[in-house]
Amino acid sequence: MNKMKSNQKYGNIRNFFFPIKSQIKEVCETPEPISGPEDEQLISLPRYQGIEIPFKGKRLRVPDPVSCYYAYKEIFGVGIYEFATYKEKPRIIDCGANIGLSVIFFKTLHPMANIIAIEADPSIFDYLKKNLGELGCDDVSLIQKAVAATNGEVTFFTEGADAGRLGISINGVEKSIKVQCTTIDELIMDQEVDFLKIDIEGAETDVILGSKNLHLVKNLFVEYHSFQSSHQRLHEILAKLSGSGFRYFINAPFCPKKPFNQIESYLGMDLQLNISCIRNDS
């Protein structure tokens, strides 16, 4: 494998490709005591092996040490979801809540926030539920569904960490299951939303284009994914965001460094962008 390849979501990692397992292993012992999700030892641990690590005086259940480390670094270190509000109880919708790090961050920032957290993968949802209970986030509304453009049942491909997705196979050998869907507009429920996070591994374009209530959202974060096997639709998302009154700012966690010479990919994706949106009148 080309050692210059970079991880789609987490920057450069020593071993770019890791074997994907369809089952999450039982909690395993770590070679050295882990101090928390910020501990760089997590990078060197085997992927897709469940562990428990210290976090805020409690225990955080983690299905994949590597993705946990980089997610924590991005969420708590960089603060990509940080936003200010005058409200004591801002309304937050977290689409793709994974194991709960983003929800815990929101609760750290705004303790009285009214949060709806949605996660499609049943096994990851179990981590989410247990982590939020352990960390005292019992007032968060949890929904085990996928977020899609329409309601119904869809095929979901599990990855064992944070890259499960709707409708598009990850590598042809992973486990697929059927999950129920909800829509952004059903979650918004004609009420103002102070922060909407959409990290749903490729379904974001159809979800955003299908929404009629983005005008009710004050701050919006979208993780955009470009798949090698599909046409790029970034222009459609940006047009929708602009037409909905947003001013957007784009960061590229994963982008080929020399696309004229070589286009790197990770789990079928050749581009990932973080799109942070604020109201033009803010």
N, C-alpha and C positions, 0 to 999 in steps of 0.2 A: 504493500500500500504506500501511496505517496505521503511521506511524513509532513509535507507542507500543508496538507489539507486541514481545514479548521472546522471545529464543531459548529453545527447549525445554530445552536442557541447559546453556547457557552464559551466561545473563543477557542483558542488552541489547546488541545489536549494531547498528551503524549501518545495515546493509542486512539486513533480517530474512529475506527470502526470497532464496535463491540458486538458480540453475538447477542441476538435478541431471543429471549426465552419467553414462552407463552405462560409460564407459571411463575408467581413470585415465591421465592424460597422462604423457608422459615427463618426467623430471626437468627442471625449468626454472630459469632464472637468476632470482635475486632482485634487486630494484632496489638494495638496500643490504645489506651483510653482516649476516647474522642471527647474534646472539650465542648463541642457544639457544632452547629451547621456551618460555622465559619472556619472550621478546622480543615487545613489543606490535606490532612491524611485521608479525607474522604475520597479525594481524586484517585488515590492508588488502590482503593478497595475494589473488589470484583463488582461488576454491575449487576443490577437486578437481584440483589440479595438483601432481604429485609434486615434492618438493624434499628435499634433504639439509641438515641443520642440525647445528651442533656440540652435543654433549651428553656431559658427563663425560669430556672428552678424546677422544671418539670421534665417529662420525657417526651421526645418527639419520635413518632414512628415513621420510618423512612423506607420505601420500597427499593430505592436506588440511590446509593451514596453520592455518585458523581453528579447526577442531575440535581440532587438536593443542594449540594455545595454551590453550584453555579446559579441556581434559582435564588438561593439566599443572598448570594453576592449581588445579584441584580436587584432584588427587591429591597433588602435591608441595607446593603452597602451603597449602591448607586441611588436607590430611592426612586425607581422609575414610576411608581404609582403615587408618589407623594403629591397631595393637593391641599390647598387651603380653602377653608369655608368658615363663614360666620355662624353656621348652624351648629347647635349642640348635638343634634341627631341627624346628620346627613344620611341620605338614602344612597346605598351603594349596591350595585348588581355585579357579581363576579362570575362571569361565564368562563368555565374552565378553571375551577378553583383548585384542582389537583389535590395535594395532600394538606392544603390549608395555609401555606406560608403567606400568601397574599392576603387572606382573610385576617390572619394574626397581625400582619402589618397594618391593615386598615384599622383594626381594633386598638393597636398601639397608638396610632395617630389620632383616631377619633373613637374613644372608648364607648361612647353612647350611640355610635352609628347603627342604623337599621340596615342590616346586610342580608342579601339573598345570595347564596352560593350554589352554583350548579356544576355538577361533575357527571360525565356520562359513563365512565368506566366503573363497573360495580366494585371491583377490587380496590381501585384507587379511592372510590367514594368511601369505602370502609376506613381507609387511612384518614381521610378528611374528617369523618365523623368522630373517630377516636381522638385525633389530635385536637380538634376544637373542644371536645369534652375535657381532655386533659388540661388544656390551657385556659379553661374557664370561659370559653366563648359559647355558652349554652343558649344565648339569645339569637344566634344566627339561624336563619331559615335555610334548610338544606334541601336541595332537589336533586334526585338521581335521575337525570335525563340528559340527552344531548340537546344542544341549541342548534336549530336548523331554520331554514326558510319557511317550512311548513310543518304542521303537526303530523303525527303518524309514527310508523316504525321504520327504522333504517338499520343498515349493517354498519357495525362499528368494529374497527380493527384495533385490537389491544396491543400495546407495546411493552407494558410492564412498568412504565414510569410516567413521563409527561408528554409523550408523542403519539398517543392513541388518536385515531381520526375516523371521520365518517367517510364511507364509500370508496376510499382509495387505499388499496393495499400498500403496506409499508415495505415489505420485501418478499411477499409471495408465500411466506411460510408461517406468518404469525396467526394467532387465534382471532377468529371473527365471531361476533355475537350480535344479537338483535337488541336494540335499545329503543325506548320511546323518546319522542322529541317534543320540545316546546319552542316557542318563537320569542324573539326579543320583545315584540309588542305585547305578548301575553305577560312577560315579566315586568315591563314598564307599567302596564295597567293604567294608562292615561294619567300617570302621576309624574311629577318632576323627579328626575334622577340626578344626584349630585356627581356621581362617578359611575361610569359604565366601563367595565373591563371585558374585552373580548379576546380570548386566547384559546381558540378552538381548532387549531391545527389544519387549516385549509378551508373550513366551512365559512370563514368570515365574510367572504365576498358575497355569497348568496344571502347570508343572514342580514348583512347591512343593506344590500340592494332591496331586500324584501320588506324592510321596516318602513312604516309610515309615521313613526313617533320619535324619530331622532331629534326633533325640535324640542322635545322635553328633557333632553340630556344636556347637562351643563359641561361636564368634562368626560372625554371619551378616550380610552386607550384601545388600540387595535394592533394585534400581532398579525402581520400579513405574511402569507407563505406562497411561494412560487414553486410549482412542481415541474420537473423536467418533462413529464409526459403530457402536460396541459398548457394551453395558451395562458400567457400572463394577463391578469385582469386588474392590475394595480390602478390603471387609469379610470376604471369604472368605480372603484372604491373612492378615489380622490375626488372624482366628479360628484359623487353622492355626498361626500363629506362637505365639500365646498357649497353645494346646493342646499345643504341643511344648515348653513350658517357657521360652519367651523373654520378655524384657521389651524392648519396642521403643521407638525414638525416631525421629521423623519430621521431615525437612526438605524443603521444597518449592523445588527449583531453578527449576521452571516452574509457575506457577499464574496464571490470569487475575486481574488486580488488581481489576477491577470486573465480576464475573461476572453481576450482575443487569442490567448494561447491555450488555456485550459479552464474548463468550467467544473469546479468541484461541486459535489453534492453530498447531502447527508439525508438518509432515509427518504430518498427520492426528491428532496428539495434542493433547488439551486440558488435560492434567495430567501432571506427572512428579514423583515423590516418591523421596527417598532414605530407605530404612528400615534403620536400624542396630539390630541385635538382639544382646543379651547374655543369658546364662543368669540366671534368677532367683536362682540360688544362688551367683552370682559375688561 
